[in-house]
Amino acid sequence: MKLYYYAFSGHKWGLDRVKRGVALIKALGDEGVEVQLIVNDFRAGLAAKELGVRDSVTVETIMDVDVLAQKGDVVFIDTPEEDRGRIERYSKEYTVFHIVEDDSVVSNYGEIVMHPKSEELSSIIIAKEYFDILEKEDRTLFFFGDADYNKEVLAHQNFFKVQEMELLLGHYFFVKYEDDLAKIFTKLHEPEEYTELIRTSQRVVTASPQCALEARASEADVIYMSHEKDTQSLLQEMRQYGIKIIDYFNQEELLETIDKLSNNEKKVPNRSLQRAIKVMNCINL
């Protein structure tokens, strides 16, 4: 029996699911369980390697997972793609864990659903290193996400006039885009610095849900810019841990919120080991 984690990724979608997958893969690895990461492009594999997962396999879509998995294997499916019946088909062949961000999603074919509000198998999964608290530097770090295909940051440059920020670039940012962004931010950081910067920044503003959770686990003051695609399930869990939610690029809300930031909030619980053990119990390891 082999285990696979399919994490949807790409230049329009970013790497949130890859980072979540890496967190679970490393937690299971600490317990002696190997999991093969499956991504959609070579760059996602390189990013995963920087985060601590050495090997990954690239496929085009969810339709190709069965090129690797064999009957009796375990497959984690973490994707917003239209599955075209693949969840049903895979559930007949494999033990399927379906990672979603909406607690209204139910199991229809025997798959095990992981959602934000689940007590034992939450889809909120954070790598353990973010709970090893480091001394903070007095900076406001902005991380939009790993992808900005439509150049949203540049289109909303007035948003940044109320607060000086340093920018953490995304892995999929266009090369010459950096020249324009350098005029907006006090400093630019390379994507390879991601983990260190998230762990050492006092304040983090982001449109990436995974980044918001990782920064809050690191005990940073966090502002998350919510988007219409976000589920209430996820936003409620984020608020529970002291992450401040503002509307997407809302300058007025940013100004109001950043003046009220306080780290006297409920801490994010370190449950990576608990997730790993529960998964192992589900597959009788």
C-alpha positions as a printed Julia matrix, in Angstrom:
285×3 Matrix{Float64}:
   0.0    0.0     0.0
   1.3    3.42   -1.01
   0.09   6.9    -0.02
  -0.28   9.83   -2.41
  -1.2   13.48   -1.83
  -2.54  15.28   -4.91
  -2.2   19.04   -4.37
  -3.58  21.25   -7.12
  -1.21  24.07   -8.04
  -0.32  26.41  -10.88
   0.57  29.91  -12.08
  -3.05  31.05  -11.68
  -3.77  29.21   -8.44
  -0.68  29.44   -6.28
   0.68  26.95   -3.79
  -1.64  26.97   -0.76
  -2.66  23.36   -1.31
   0.94  22.31   -1.83
   1.94  23.91    1.48
  -0.96  22.16    3.22
   0.06  18.87    1.65
   3.68  19.36    2.66
   2.58  19.94    6.26
   0.69  16.65    6.39
   3.37  14.73    4.51
   6.03  15.88    6.98
   3.83  15.04    9.98
   3.24  11.53    8.64
   6.91  11.23    7.79
   7.78  11.91   11.43
   5.7    8.83   12.24
   7.5    6.71    9.67
   4.81   6.9     6.99
   5.92   7.9     3.48
   3.62   9.89    1.21
   4.27  10.75   -2.44
   3.37  14.34   -3.34
   1.63  14.89   -6.69
   1.55  18.41   -8.17
   0.6   20.02  -11.47
   3.84  21.68  -12.51
   7.58  21.57  -12.04
   7.79  24.84  -10.1
   5.38  23.55   -7.46
   7.7   20.61   -6.98
  10.66  22.94   -6.47
   8.7   24.96   -3.9
   7.75  21.76   -2.06
  11.42  20.8    -1.96
  12.27  24.16   -0.35
   9.6   23.43    2.26
  11.0   20.01    3.11
   9.5   17.43    0.73
  12.27  16.14   -1.5
  10.38  14.36   -4.24
   7.2   15.03   -6.16
   5.53  13.76   -9.32
   3.89  16.03  -11.88
   0.56  15.29  -13.57
  -1.77  17.49  -15.58
  -5.07  17.15  -13.69
  -7.0   15.09  -11.16
  -7.83  12.77  -14.06
  -4.24  11.48  -14.04
  -3.91  10.41  -10.4
  -4.71   6.81  -11.34
  -1.59   6.72  -13.51
   0.3    6.39  -10.22
  -2.11   4.94   -7.66
  -2.97   1.26   -7.63
  -5.92  -0.57   -6.1
  -5.7   -0.53   -2.31
  -3.56   2.62   -2.11
  -4.4    5.76   -0.11
  -4.99   9.01   -2.0
  -5.45  12.52   -0.57
  -7.34  14.73   -3.03
  -6.82  18.47   -2.43
  -8.14  20.38   -5.43
 -10.89  22.83   -6.51
 -11.1   21.13   -9.92
 -14.3   19.66  -11.28
 -13.63  16.02  -10.52
 -15.77  14.63  -13.4
 -16.69  11.61  -11.35
 -13.15  10.89  -10.26
 -13.93  11.07   -6.5
 -16.55   8.35   -6.99
 -14.27   6.25   -9.18
 -11.21   6.64   -6.96
 -13.23   5.83   -3.84
 -13.96   2.41   -5.32
 -10.28   1.7    -5.91
  -8.47   3.52   -3.09
  -8.97   4.89    0.4
  -9.68   8.52   -0.45
  -9.26  11.52    1.84
 -11.03  14.52    0.3
  -9.59  17.81    1.61
 -12.11  20.66    1.32
 -12.7   24.13    2.78
 -16.46  23.94    3.27
 -18.0   21.95    6.13
 -21.18  21.41    4.11
 -19.34  18.91    1.89
 -20.36  15.37    2.82
 -19.09  11.93    1.92
 -21.06  10.46   -0.97
 -18.95   7.46   -1.97
 -17.24   6.39    1.24
 -14.43   8.92    0.94
 -13.19  10.54    4.17
 -13.91  14.27    4.1
 -11.49  16.66    5.81
 -12.96  20.15    6.34
 -12.03  23.17    8.52
 -14.48  22.45   11.34
 -13.69  18.76   11.76
 -12.4   18.06   15.26
 -10.03  15.23   14.39
  -9.51  15.52   10.64
  -9.51  19.24    9.99
  -8.31  20.52    6.64
  -6.42  23.22    8.56
  -2.97  21.65    8.55
   0.13  23.63    9.54
   3.73  22.39    9.54
   5.24  22.01   13.0
   8.11  24.47   12.43
   5.69  27.4    12.55
   4.94  26.58   16.19
   8.61  26.92   17.12
   8.34  30.62   17.97
  11.16  32.93   16.88
  11.93  36.5    17.88
   9.96  38.94   15.76
  11.26  41.83   13.68
   9.25  45.05   13.64
   8.02  44.89   10.08
   4.74  44.59    8.23
   5.14  41.85    5.65
   2.76  41.61    2.71
   2.35  38.28    0.97
  -0.39  38.32   -1.63
   0.1   34.68   -2.56
   2.36  32.71   -4.84
   0.45  33.74   -7.95
  -0.67  37.15   -9.22
  -1.52  36.35  -12.81
  -3.77  39.42  -13.19
  -1.35  41.77  -11.39
  -3.81  42.5    -8.61
  -1.14  43.96   -6.32
  -0.17  46.59   -8.87
  -3.82  47.36   -9.63
  -4.43  48.11   -5.94
  -1.26  50.03   -5.17
  -3.18  52.77   -3.34
  -4.0   50.15   -0.7
  -0.41  50.27    0.51
  -0.2   54.04    1.03
  -1.61  53.86    4.57
   1.08  51.48    5.85
   4.67  50.86    4.82
   5.14  47.21    3.97
   7.79  44.8     2.75
   6.75  42.43   -0.03
   7.38  38.7    -0.08
   7.3   37.73   -3.75
   5.38  34.69   -4.96
   6.92  31.77   -6.83
   4.79  32.44   -9.91
   5.25  36.22  -10.14
   6.3   37.49  -13.58
  10.0   38.32  -13.74
   9.74  41.96  -14.84
   6.8   42.5   -12.48
   9.31  42.98   -9.67
  10.44  46.32  -11.11
   6.94  47.77  -10.79
   6.41  46.31   -7.33
   9.7   47.74   -6.05
   8.19  51.22   -6.39
   5.38  50.35   -3.97
   7.13  48.48   -1.14
  10.04  49.4     1.1
  11.76  46.08    0.43
  11.28  42.99   -1.73
  12.04  39.45   -0.52
  12.56  36.36   -2.64
  10.09  33.43   -2.45
  12.8   31.18   -1.01
  12.73  33.28    2.18
   9.08  32.4     2.82
   9.32  30.24    5.94
  11.87  32.42    7.72
  10.0   35.65    7.0
   6.63  34.28    8.07
   8.17  33.09   11.34
  10.02  36.34   12.11
   7.62  39.11   11.02
   5.61  40.92   13.68
   2.76  41.75   11.31
   1.63  39.86    8.21
  -0.99  41.0     5.7
  -1.98  38.38    3.15
  -4.57  37.07    0.69
  -3.32  33.51    1.18
  -5.33  31.48    3.73
  -2.44  29.07    4.33
  -0.02  31.93    4.91
  -2.45  33.58    7.36
  -2.68  30.36    9.38
   1.07  29.75    9.34
   1.84  33.32   10.38
  -0.68  33.15   13.2
   0.77  29.82   14.36
   4.08  31.69   14.51
   2.32  34.24   16.77
   2.43  37.11   14.29
  -0.36  39.69   14.16
  -2.23  38.69   11.0
  -4.63  40.46    8.67
  -6.3   38.34    6.02
  -7.88  39.94    2.94
 -10.95  37.85    2.29
 -12.09  37.02   -1.22
 -15.49  36.0    -2.53
 -14.21  32.45   -3.08
 -13.54  31.98    0.66
 -15.93  29.75    2.59
 -17.53  30.84    5.85
 -16.25  27.61    7.41
 -12.65  28.66    6.85
 -13.17  32.31    7.78
 -14.84  31.36   11.06
 -11.92  29.15   12.02
  -9.46  31.89   11.13
 -11.29  34.41   13.31
 -11.28  31.94   16.17
  -7.49  32.05   16.18
  -7.23  35.83   16.19
  -6.71  36.4    12.46
  -8.29  39.73   11.55
 -10.44  39.63    8.41
 -10.86  42.58    6.08
 -12.46  42.82    2.66
 -10.25  42.32   -0.36
  -7.88  45.32   -0.69
 -10.1   47.49    1.51
  -7.83  50.37    2.5
 -10.17  51.81    5.13
 -10.54  48.46    6.89
  -6.79  47.93    6.75
  -6.15  51.23    8.47
  -8.75  50.56   11.16
  -7.53  47.03   11.78
  -3.79  47.57   11.79
  -4.13  50.15   14.57
  -5.96  47.62   16.74
  -3.73  44.59   16.28
  -2.92  42.74   19.47
  -1.19  39.43   19.99
  -3.36  38.71   23.03
  -5.44  36.3    21.02
  -6.15  32.6    21.19
  -3.19  30.6    19.94
  -3.45  28.24   16.99
  -3.23  24.69   18.39
  -0.41  22.51   17.11
  -2.34  19.46   15.9
  -0.07  18.18   13.14
   0.78  15.05   15.12
  -2.89  14.49   15.98
  -3.83  14.75   12.27
  -1.13  12.25   11.35
  -2.17   9.73   13.99
  -5.85  10.03   13.04
  -5.01   9.43    9.39
  -2.94   6.41   10.38
  -5.83   5.05   12.42
  -8.19   5.49    9.49
  -5.96   3.37    7.26
  -5.02   0.89   10.0
  -1.33   1.76   10.22
